[in-house]
């Protein structure tokens, strides 16, 4: 498993939220902590009003604890230019992806959306 380095800009999904910090999950199963102090340069009164489970953020790795295999990340350290720049994506082999479940449920979802149930 490759690890992100301090200074890397990575994209993660919020999986847990606490009053003053959130846990994010990144590619390759890496995890990181986004503390309230790293959310914004402005005062943030209500962290959970801004950060919710499922939110996806581009963040900068500001520290890494190899013993715990855990990163500290910052949202406020990501410049507006870095936010707009696309991340390097890994190529996925389409042969390894199954769309069977989607293909099976799609007709029912379309009927439901059209009120045909």
Buried (B, 14 or more C-beta within 10 A) or exposed (E): EEEBEEEBBBEBEBEEBEEEBBBBBBBEEBBBBBBBEBBEEEEBEEBEEBBEEEBEBBBBBBEBEEEEEBBBBBBBBBEEEEEEEEEEEEEEEEEEEEEEEEEEEEEEEEEEEEEEE
